[in-house]
Amino acid sequence: MRTLITYCRAGQFLLQLCYGRPTGERTGNRRRLTTPCSVLGRKAPRSSFCPGLLIAGFVLAGGNAFAQGESAMPFLLLTPFAEANGMGEASVGNHTDDPLAPMVNPAHLGMLARHTWFSFGYNYTNRLPLFQQSDLSLQTFAFNGGVNLKKLDENLPPVSIGLGFSRLYLDLGEFVRMSTSGPEPIGTYEAWESSNQFTAGIEVDFWIRAAAGVTFRSVTSHLSPVGTEQEPGVGEAEATLHDVGFLVDIPLVGIVSELMGEPIEPIPSIFPYFDWSFGVARNNLGQESITYIDSAQADPLPRQARAGMGLGFGVQFRKETLDWRIIGLKWTIEASDLLVRRNAEGWKYQEGLGDIRFFDEVILGRTNSETEKRSGWEVSLLEILSLRGGRYEEDPMRGNRRFTTTGWGVRLAGIPKLLRALDVPLGGEGIAGFLLAHLDVRFDSSQRTHPLLDDRFDSVCLVITN
């Protein structure tokens, strides 16, 4: 499998740590190493739980198993929150209010700012549980703030602005170093990779809602603090990258209502809605390569293009200041492409969306052997309970990852809305009334059904709406 060999020089570095005789020992979450590397003048470590196998597992667990072998730092291609993973990892064109969504498409932050003052999201994933390594985990969090100028003053333009900070942290666990002359430990080290992100987004609402965003990433890869005897350098690298994204949401029923001059209200206080959204993002732009060992063996970074669309429809209850979606359905589809292409001379990046054919793949739903396809659905009831499902597909010659996803979520916001719809008095004008009207606490969980994955994503979010 090309993936296991060409993951990048980082993969080669860790595969070198696997050469030699395994100790076959493991203590708790620690992995013993016995590799011919030079540490403080002593012969050192290699892992009985082979780090190369660990990296191979993460390559298979990321996005395109074949394509990710073409670049370094494939953890940057992970979809890091439960809602999207429950919908087949599709999120770039799906209009969502999840606080972690700007990590995939920064334009989501502009949409979030339209109706939220503040949002926080946290996700935890125990990676590759079938490998029985309990300290392998993926953790993400995000803080976002936003302002809708129109809600501050009716005379201001319908523009929303959002700012956010997020972090993606992949914990690869603790490794125990040992000398090749014996099994006695001579030290330990932690292997990890992280990305700190600052995001800015803006949204304009003139019948059609259009948003754009940019994210600046500071990325660190710390695979090993020591080098091998064969080559200089250590398993550490840094990168400075950025993402750009666009998202358009078309409220079809709302536009028709504006043209008619009156709302579509088939039943008193009951209104249908039908939204059509499109999104595009280019991730990990800027710096083109990193070096773990020497500059002659530099590897490309995982520059990626994603394009998708989403449909959302259902019915909502409106009464005075209450806007409550009773039932909603979402469906989304997405195509993505790692823009690294290797040839006899080395490698190069593709421009634009790479091999993505937007109309064929996103609109018509056709397959393309050069890209990955994601699709998913969601059913929500009373803004309290959501059920999700999805599918991920790639070409058999480029990894053949084909699996389904499932997920569910619960949120607090629908409960006070239900009580208000029943004319139950809540909290008055004080702090309690404000929190009941504007505070939302959510929990989402999802799981991927794959022989090598089977990992679970759990997210907790707190949102204060405007």
N, C-alpha and C positions, 0 to 999 in steps of 0.2 A: 504494500500500500504506500503510495507516494506520500501520503500525509505523514506517516510515522518517520519518514526519512527527511522530508524537506520542511518540517514545521518552521524552521529557521535555525540560525546558529545557536539560539538559546536551546532549542531542542537537541541539537548536536552536542551542546555543552553538557546537558543533563544526561544524554545517552552515554557520553564518555564516563560520567560518574557511575554508570552501571556496568562498565567493563570489569572483569575480574571475578573472583569467587564470592557468591553471596554468603552472608552469615546465616541467613534464614531466621534471624531473631528480630523480634519487635517487642517493645515495652510500652504499653499504653498507646498513646498517640505518637510516639517517637519512632522514627525510622532509622535504622542503623546503616552507616555508610562505610564502605571499604574500597575506596577508589585510589588509583595512583595519582594523587594530587599533592601539591606541596603546601603545607600549612605550618608556618613558623619553623621551617627547616625540618619538619617531620613528615613522614609518609602518612597520608590520610585517606580518608573516607570514601565510601560508596554505599549504596542503599540496598538492603534486602527487599524493601518495597521500592522498586526501581523508579527513580525520578523520571526517567525517559518514558516508562509506562504511564506514570502520572500525567505527564504532558500529553502523551498520546490520548489518554482518556479525555483530557480537557479539550483537545482538538476535536475529537469525535463529539463532544458534548456542546460545542459552541454553535456555530452556524453551519456553513458548508464544510463538511469534513475534508473534501478534496481541496477546495479553494483555500481554506484556512492554512493548509500546509504551505501555501505560497507566501506567507507573511509572518512577521513577528507579532507579539502581543495580541493573540487572537481573543483574549478575554474582553477586548474592547468591542467585540461584535456580539456579545451576549445581550439578550433582552432582559433587563434587570428588575422586572416587577411582575407581581402575580397576575394582575388583570390581563396584561398582554399575553403572558405565557398561557393563560387559560383559553385564549382565543388564537391558538396556533402561532404565537409570537408576532402577530400582526398588530401594528400600532401606528405606523407612520401616517396613514391617511384616515385613521379612525378618530373622530372627534370625541375626546375623552377628557374628563376633569381629574384624572389621576395625577397627583403631585409629582410622581416619578416619570411621567411620560416625556417631559422635555429632555431627558437623557437620551432618547431615541430621535426625536424630532424637536429641535428647540422652538419651533413655531407654536408648539402646544402651550408654551408659557404665555404667549400673547392671548390665546383663547382663554386660558385660566384667569388672566388678569381681568377679563371682562366681567366676571361674577365672583371673584374672591379677593379678599384683602390679604389673607395669609393662608399658606398651606404647608404641611409637613408630611413627608412620607418616608417609611422605612421598610426595607425588604430583607429577609434572611432566607438563604437557600443552603441546605446541607448538600454539597455537591457529590455526585457519583456515589450514592449510598451502597450500591452493590459491590463497591470495592472495599467496603467496611473500614474506611478511614474517617473516623468521626470528626477530625479537625479540618477537613477540607470543606471550606464554606465560601459563599459569596454574600457580601453584605453591601447594601446601598442605602443612602438616605439623601433627602433633598429638603431644602428650605426655600420657599418662594414667597415673594410679596408682590402685590399688584394694585393698580389703581385704574378705575374707569372714570375718565374725565367727565363723561356725560352725566354720571350719577352724582358727581360733586357739584356740577352746575349745568343746568339745562342749556345755557348759552354756549357751553364749550362743545367742541366737535366730538363725535362718537368714536373716540380713540381710547384704547386701553394699553397700558404699559406695564410690563412685569420684569422683575429681576430675581435671580435665584442662584443658589449655590448647591452643588450636589457632590457626592463622593461614591465611587465604586471601588470596593476592596475585595480582592480575591486572596484568601488565606490558603496557602499550600501546605501548611503544617510545619512541625519542628523536625529537624534532621539531626541525628547523632553522628558525629565524626569519630572514626576509629582508625587506628594505624593498620597498615597491611601486615605488620609483624605480629598482631594479636587482636583479640576482640575487645580490649579495654577502651572505653570511651575516652576521647581526648578533648571533647567540646561539642557544642550544639549550635545550630543556627536556625532561624526562621526564614522560610521562603514565602514571598508574597508579591503581589502586583497591585497597584492602585492608580486611580485617576481622579484628580480633583477638578471640578468643572464650575465655571462661572457662566451663567446664561442670561441673555437679555432678549425679550420678545415684545412685539408690538402688534396690535390688532386694530383694524378699521372696520366699522360696521355701517355700510351704506346699502341696506337691503341684503347684499351679499357680504358675508364676514370673511375678511382676508387677513392672514397673519403671517409674519416672518420672524425668524429668530436666529441667533448666533450663539454658539457655545465655545468657550476657550478652555482647552484641556491641558493640564500638567500631569504627565504620566510617568510613573516610576515602575521599573521591573527589577525585583530583587530576588533572583533565583538562587544565587549562591555567592557568599563573600570570598570564595577561594577559587583559584584557577587550577587547571590540570597541568600535569608535567609536560604534556605534548604541545600545549599552546599557551601564549601569554594571555593576560586579562582575567577578568572575573565575570560571574554571571549577573552583572548589573548594567542597567541602561536607563536613560531618560529620554523623553520626547515632549515637544510642545506642539499641540495640534488644535484644530478647531472644526466645528460642525456648522453647517448652514441648513436651514429648512424653511419650507413654505407650506401653508395649509389654507385651503379655501373651504368654507362651509356655506352651502346654499339652502336656506330654509324655504323650500318650495311652497308649502302651504302659506307661510307668512307673506311671501311675495304675491301669491294669488290674492290673498286677503287685502293687501295694499292696493292692488290694481282694481279690485272690486269696490274698495272704499268701505268695506265692512268685514268683520271677522267671520270665518266659517264656523258656525256653532250649531251642529245638528241637534244637540240636546242642550238645554240651559246649563251653562257653566262647564260644559264638556267641549273640548276643542281637539281636533286631530293635529298632528304634526308629522312632517316628512322632510328630513334633512339629507342632503347629498354632499359628501365631503371628498376632497382630493388632497393628497399630501405628497411631498417630495423632500428627501433629505440626502445630503452628502456628508458623510462622517469621516473623521480622522484625516482631514486635509492639512496642508502645511508641510511640516517636516517629512521628508521622503523616506528616510531609513534610520536605523539604529545599529550600533556596534556593540556586541558582547565581547568579542575576542580581539579582532583587529579590523581596521578600516577596509581591508581588501575583502573581508567576508561580511560586509554590511548587508542587512536584510531590509526589505521594504516593510512599511507599516500598513495595517489593514484598512486602507482607504476603501470606502464602500458607498454604494448608491442604493437608495430604497425609494420605491414609488408605490402608492396604493390609493385606494378609495374606500369609502364607507357609506353605508345607508343606515339611517335611523328613523324609525317611525313608531307611532303609537298614539295614545290619547292622554290628555292632561286636563286637570280640573283647575279652573281659575275662579277666584272669588276675592274681590278687593285686592289686597297685596299678596294673596296666596297663589302660587303657581306650582302645582303638584302633578307630577307625571304618574298616572295610575298604573299604566302598563307600557312598556317600551321594548322594542326589538331592535337589535343592531346586527349588521352583517358587514364584514370587511374582507378585503383581499389585497395582497401585497406581493410585489416581486423585489428581489434584492440581488445585487451582484458585487462581489469583491473585485475591485478594479485593477488588481495586480495581474499582469500577464507575463509569463516567462517565455524566453526564447533561447536560441543558441548563444546569443551575445550576453544574456543576463535576464533583466526584467524591465518592464516599463508600466506606467499607469495608463489606463484608458481615460478618456475625457467624458464629460457629461454623465449620462446614466449608464455608460458601458454597453452591455449587451441587452439591457432591458428594453423591450418593445412595449411601450405603455398601452397603446390601444389593444394590441393582441393579447397581452398578458393580464392587464388590469381590467380593461373594459370587457373584453370577450372571454377572459378566463382561460386562454390557451396556455399550453406548457412551452417551455423553452429550455433546452438542455444546458444552456450556459448560465442559467439563473436559478435561484431558489424561490419557491412559491409558498406563501403562507395565507391561510384563510381562517376565519373564525366567526362565531355568532355569540350573542348575549340576549337573554330574556330577563327583564327586570320588572319586579312587582312592587308597587306602592312606594318606590324609592327606599325599600327596606331590604329586599332579597334579590340577588342576581344569580343566574345560572349561566355557565359559559361552556363552549366547546370549540375545538378547532383542529386544524390539520397542517402539518409541515411536510413539504415534498421537495426532493431534489433528484436530479438525474442519476440513474444507476452507475454511470461512468464517472460521476463526480462526487461519490460518497454514498449515494443510495439511502440517505436518511429519510425515512417515511414513518411518521408516527402521528398519533392523535393526542390531543390535550383536553383536559377537563378542568373546570374551576367553578368557584362559587364565591359570593361575597355578601356581607351584611353591612348596613349602614344605619346610623342613628337618625338622620335627617327626616326620614319618612314618617317616624312616629309622631313628632309634634305636628307635622303637616296633616296627618290623619285626624288628630284631635282637633285641630283648627277647622278642618272641613266639617267636623261634627259639632262645631260651635262650642267646644269645651274651652273655657277661659284658661289662658296660660300665662303666668308670670307677670303680667302687667307691663309697665314701661321701664322697669328697673333692669339690673344686671341679669337676673334670672330670665326675664322676658327676652332680652337681647340674645342670650346664649341659646335659648330654645328656638329662636327664629333664625339664628345665623351659624350655630356650631354644628358641625357634622363630624362624627367619628366613624371610621370604616375599618373593616377587616376583610381581606381577600386572600384566598388560597387557591393554588392550582397545581396540577401534576402532569408530567409528560409520560406517556406510556411507550417506553422504548427499552429493548433488552439491556442496553448499557447505561441508560439514564435513570428513569424512574425517580428523579429528584423532585422535591416539592418546593414551591415558592410560597412564602407567607408574608403578606404586607399589612402594615398598620398605617393609617393616614388620619390626620387631623386637619380640618378645613374650617376657616371662618369666611363666610360668604358676605358679599356687600349688598 
